[in-house]
């Protein structure tokens, strides 16, 4: 299954494995940077190393047997599929004791790792989704328009139209009143064509609810077309590319991905700046692992902001699922907490479960000075 929506992550994160652990397996399979031999060697090393790790774990025999079955199943899958696998990354979630098996094809390459925990390690999936937006790309000139959908590094043509807009009056071809009449006639045709293109764009938005709109047209036509866009579309018009209707889809995709990357970088910087400003003025924000987990436990968090690849061991209450850095006993339930291999991942899952937004920030950033994690709050208690 290709990773394509937040709903997939939410469904996976809610998997309940009872007395058994879940194996989360991530592998970099990007053949543009690695050859087949390197990929195969990486997965074999992961499998062998983690099998040894299972034997050393202080868990029940049943849990160990389930994890070993997970690794054997993952081993068979990779041995059979990797030679023809054409995605940049692979994620597998397995719990043989609870009959869980889920494979995701990833558009971006993750860090090679295997994690054994009570729940699926979904943080990397969430981070990958954050890197991509649903984008509608419109390339437009005076006679042709093409609409593309760009998502997760792929492009597909949605629609194309060709309009018979009359050519401009040639210099010296007409003079006086007749020349002005023809120019008005052409301008009317062009306006009607742009209005039609704007209407089609809005229909795509109502159907697909894309995040961003990119426009490929000359300055000459942009000034005439942009005012015709619906206000909802104007809010989503995030930038322009050089590509025109005559350019290939691959060229449109290349320019769109470059613009998307720049916009994400800018967006991350703005989020961190707002968070730091809110923290420093004592507003509705918090930072640091301990304080952020406390706010998350209290359902105060609106948006969780974390640095990519930041991880920390912590503890989780098996009853209320509250998260802690070092509490051996849950203050709320008064029962012993369990060790979590990565309490930051648990925080992501908790945020998703509480319908909070999760924003991943690329290091280095100003967030590093505030414990690499923080949150915008709905309220403070």
C-alpha positions in Angstrom: 0.0 0.0 0.0 1.3 3.4 -0.9 1.4 6.0 1.9 -1.0 8.7 0.9 -3.1 10.0 3.7 -3.3 10.9 7.4 -6.2 8.4 7.8 -3.9 5.5 7.1 -1.6 6.6 10.0 -4.5 7.1 12.3 -5.9 3.7 11.6 -2.5 2.0 12.1 -1.7 4.0 15.3 -5.0 2.7 16.8 -3.9 -1.0 16.4 -4.2 -2.7 19.8 -1.7 -5.5 20.3 -2.6 -6.7 23.8 0.1 -8.7 25.4 2.3 -8.7 22.2 4.8 -6.2 20.8 4.8 -4.6 17.4 7.8 -4.7 15.0 8.2 -1.5 13.0 10.7 -2.0 10.2 12.0 0.9 8.0 14.3 0.5 5.1 16.0 3.0 2.7 15.3 1.5 -0.8 16.2 4.5 -2.9 17.9 3.1 -6.0 19.0 6.5 -7.1 21.5 6.6 -4.3 22.0 2.9 -3.4 22.5 -0.2 -5.6 20.7 -3.4 -5.1 23.6 -5.0 -3.3 23.8 -2.2 -0.8 20.0 -2.3 -0.1 20.1 -6.1 0.3 23.1 -5.9 2.7 21.3 -3.2 4.8 18.2 -5.3 5.3 20.1 -8.4 6.1 22.2 -6.6 8.7 19.0 -5.1 10.2 17.4 -8.5 10.4 20.4 -10.3 11.9 21.2 -7.5 14.5 17.6 -7.3 15.7 17.2 -11.1 16.0 20.1 -11.0 18.4 18.5 -8.1 20.2 15.3 -10.0 20.7 17.1 -12.8 22.5 18.5 -10.3 25.0 15.3 -8.6 25.7 13.7 -9.0 29.2 10.3 -10.0 27.9 8.1 -13.2 28.0 8.8 -16.2 25.8 5.6 -15.6 24.0 6.5 -12.1 23.1 10.0 -13.2 21.9 8.4 -15.9 19.7 6.1 -13.3 18.2 8.9 -10.9 17.4 11.0 -13.7 15.8 8.1 -14.6 13.6 7.8 -10.9 12.6 11.5 -10.8 11.6 11.2 -14.1 9.6 8.2 -12.8 7.8 9.9 -9.5 7.0 13.0 -11.3 5.9 10.9 -13.4 3.4 9.1 -10.4 2.1 12.3 -8.4 1.5 14.1 -11.4 -0.1 11.3 -11.8 -2.6 10.3 -8.2 -3.3 13.4 -5.9 -3.0 14.9 -6.8 -6.4 11.9 -5.3 -8.2 10.9 -2.7 -5.6 10.7 0.8 -7.1 9.9 3.1 -4.2 12.4 5.2 -2.2 11.4 3.6 1.1 9.7 0.7 2.7 7.9 0.4 6.0 6.5 -2.8 7.5 4.5 -3.2 10.7 4.0 -6.7 12.1 2.8 -8.4 15.2 2.5 -12.1 14.6 0.9 -12.6 18.0 -2.0 -10.3 17.1 -2.1 -11.1 13.3 -1.0 -7.5 12.3 0.8 -7.1 8.9 0.9 -3.8 7.1 3.3 -2.7 4.3 3.7 0.9 3.2 5.5 2.0 0.0 7.2 5.3 0.8 8.0 8.2 -1.6 11.0 9.3 0.6 13.8 7.3 2.0 13.7 6.8 5.8 16.6 6.0 8.1 17.1 2.2 8.4 15.8 1.1 11.8 13.8 -1.6 13.6 11.7 -0.7 16.6 9.9 -3.1 19.0 7.2 -1.4 21.0 3.7 -1.8 22.2 2.3 0.2 19.3 3.4 0.7 15.7 6.1 3.4 15.3 4.2 5.8 13.0 6.3 9.0 13.6 8.3 8.5 10.4 5.2 8.1 8.4 3.8 11.3 9.9 7.1 13.1 9.1 7.0 12.0 5.4 3.4 13.2 5.0 4.4 16.5 6.4 6.9 16.9 3.6 4.2 16.7 0.9 1.1 18.8 0.1 -1.8 18.2 -2.2 -0.9 20.6 -5.1 -2.9 21.6 -8.1 -0.7 23.0 -10.9 -2.2 25.1 -13.7 -0.2 25.9 -16.7 -1.8 28.6 -18.9 -1.3 30.6 -22.0 -3.6 32.5 -24.4 -5.0 29.4 -26.0 -4.2 26.3 -23.9 -4.6 25.3 -20.2 -3.5 22.1 -18.4 -4.3 21.1 -14.9 -2.1 18.6 -13.0 -2.2 17.0 -9.5 1.1 16.8 -7.7 1.3 14.7 -4.6 4.0 12.6 -2.9 6.5 13.3 -5.7 4.2 12.1 -8.5 2.2 14.0 -11.2 -1.0 13.2 -13.0 -2.8 15.2 -15.7 -6.3 16.2 -14.6 -7.6 18.1 -17.6 -6.5 20.1 -20.6 -8.5 22.5 -22.8 -7.7 24.5 -26.0 -9.6 27.7 -26.8 -9.7 29.4 -30.1 -8.8 32.9 -28.8 -8.2 35.2 -31.9 -4.7 36.3 -32.5 -3.6 39.8 -31.7 -3.8 42.5 -34.3 -0.6 42.7 -36.3 1.2 46.0 -36.1 0.1 48.1 -39.0 -2.7 45.7 -39.9 -5.6 47.8 -38.7 -6.0 51.4 -37.7 -8.4 53.6 -35.9 -11.9 52.4 -34.9 -11.7 49.0 -36.6 -8.4 48.2 -34.8 -9.9 49.1 -31.4 -13.0 47.1 -32.1 -11.0 44.0 -32.9 -8.8 44.5 -29.8 -11.9 44.6 -27.6 -13.2 41.5 -29.3 -10.0 39.7 -28.6 -9.9 40.9 -25.0 -13.5 39.6 -24.5 -12.5 36.2 -25.8 -9.4 36.1 -23.6 -11.4 37.2 -20.5 -14.1 34.5 -21.1 -11.4 31.9 -21.6 -9.6 32.9 -18.4 -12.9 32.9 -16.5 -13.6 29.4 -17.7 -10.1 28.3 -16.6 -10.7 29.8 -13.2 -14.1 28.0 -12.9 -12.5 24.7 -13.8 -9.8 25.2 -11.2 -12.4 25.9 -8.5 -14.3 22.7 -9.5 -11.1 20.8 -8.9 -10.6 22.4 -5.5 -14.2 21.5 -4.4 -13.6 17.9 -5.6 -10.0 17.3 -4.3 -9.6 20.1 -1.6 -5.9 20.6 -2.6 -3.6 22.5 -0.2 -1.7 24.7 -2.6 -2.2 26.1 -6.1 0.8 26.7 -8.4 0.4 28.7 -11.5 2.6 28.5 -14.7 2.0 31.5 -16.9 3.6 34.7 -18.1 3.3 38.0 -16.2 1.2 39.3 -19.1 -1.6 36.7 -18.4 -1.2 36.5 -14.7 -2.4 40.1 -14.1 -5.6 39.3 -16.1 -6.2 35.8 -14.7 -5.4 36.1 -11.0 -8.3 38.6 -10.2 -10.7 36.0 -11.6 -9.8 33.3 -9.1 -12.2 32.5 -6.3 -11.1 33.9 -2.9 -10.5 30.3 -1.7 -8.1 29.8 -4.5 -6.3 33.1 -4.0 -5.5 31.9 -0.4 -4.0 28.7 -1.8 -2.1 30.3 -4.6 1.4 29.8 -3.2 3.7 30.5 -6.1 4.4 30.5 -9.8 6.6 28.2 -11.9 8.1 28.9 -15.3 6.5 25.9 -17.0 3.9 26.5 -19.7 1.3 24.2 -21.3 3.8 23.1 -23.9 6.3 21.8 -21.4 6.4 18.1 -20.5 4.8 16.7 -17.3 8.3 15.9 -16.0 9.4 19.5 -16.3 6.2 20.7 -14.5 6.9 18.1 -11.7 10.5 19.2 -11.4 9.7 22.8 -11.0 6.7 22.1 -8.7 8.8 19.9 -6.3 11.5 22.6 -6.1 8.9 25.3 -5.2 7.2 22.9 -2.7 10.6 22.3 -1.0 11.2 26.1 -0.7 7.8 26.7 0.7 8.0 24.0 3.3 11.3 25.4 4.5 9.8 28.8 4.8 6.7 27.4 6.6 8.8 25.6 9.1 10.8 28.7 9.9 7.6 30.7 10.4 6.1 28.0 12.7 9.3 28.0 14.9 9.4 31.8 15.0 5.7 32.0 16.2 6.3 29.2 18.7 9.3 30.9 20.2 7.6 34.3 20.3 4.6 32.7 22.1 6.9 31.0 24.6 8.9 34.0 25.4 5.9 36.2 26.1 4.4 33.5 28.3 1.5 32.9 25.9 -0.3 29.8 24.8 2.8 27.7 24.1 5.2 25.4 25.9 8.5 23.7 25.2 10.8 20.9 26.4 10.0 17.3 26.7 8.6 17.2 30.2 6.4 20.3 29.9 5.1 19.3 26.5 4.2 15.8 27.6 2.4 17.3 30.6 0.4 19.6 28.4 -0.4 16.6 26.0 -1.6 14.5 29.0 -3.9 17.4 30.0 -5.3 17.7 26.4 -4.1 21.3 26.2 -2.1 20.8 23.0 -3.4 22.3 19.7 -0.3 21.7 17.6 2.7 19.6 18.5 6.0 20.8 17.1 9.0 18.4 17.0 12.4 18.2 15.5 12.8 15.5 13.0 14.7 12.4 14.2 14.7 13.6 17.8 14.0 10.7 20.1 14.1 10.1 23.8 13.4 7.1 26.1 10.5 7.7 28.5 7.7 6.0 30.2 4.0 5.4 29.5 1.1 4.5 31.8 -0.4 1.2 30.6 -3.8 2.2 31.9 -4.4 5.9 31.0 -1.6 6.1 28.4 -0.2 9.3 30.0 3.4 10.0 28.9 6.3 10.8 31.2 10.0 11.4 31.0 11.0 9.5 34.2 7.9 8.8 36.4 8.2 5.2 37.6 4.6 5.4 38.8 1.7 7.2 37.1 0.5 10.1 39.3 -2.9 9.7 37.9 -3.5 6.0 38.1 -0.9 5.1 40.8 0.3 2.1 38.9 3.8 1.3 37.5 4.6 2.9 34.2 6.3 1.0 31.3 9.5 1.9 29.5 9.0 3.5 26.1 11.8 3.2 23.6 10.8 6.6 22.2 8.4 8.7 24.2 8.5 11.3 21.4 6.9 8.8 19.0 4.3 8.1 21.7 3.7 11.8 21.8 3.0 11.9 18.1 0.6 9.0 18.4 -1.1 10.7 21.4 -1.4 14.0 19.4 -2.9 12.2 16.4 -5.4 10.4 18.7 -6.4 13.8 20.2 -6.9 15.4 16.8 -3.9 17.7 17.2 -1.8 18.9 14.3 1.8 17.6 14.2 4.5 19.7 12.6 8.0 18.3 12.0 10.9 20.7 11.9 14.2 20.1 10.1 17.3 20.7 12.2 19.0 22.9 12.9 16.4 25.4 14.0 15.7 27.8 16.9 13.6 24.9 18.4 16.9 23.3 19.4 17.3 25.9 22.1 13.9 24.9 23.6 14.5 21.2 24.0 13.7 20.3 20.3 10.0 20.0 21.1 7.2 22.3 21.9 3.5 22.9 21.4 0.9 25.6 20.7 -1.8 25.3 23.4 -5.6 25.6 23.3 -5.6 26.8 26.9 -3.5 26.5 30.1 -4.6 24.9 33.3 
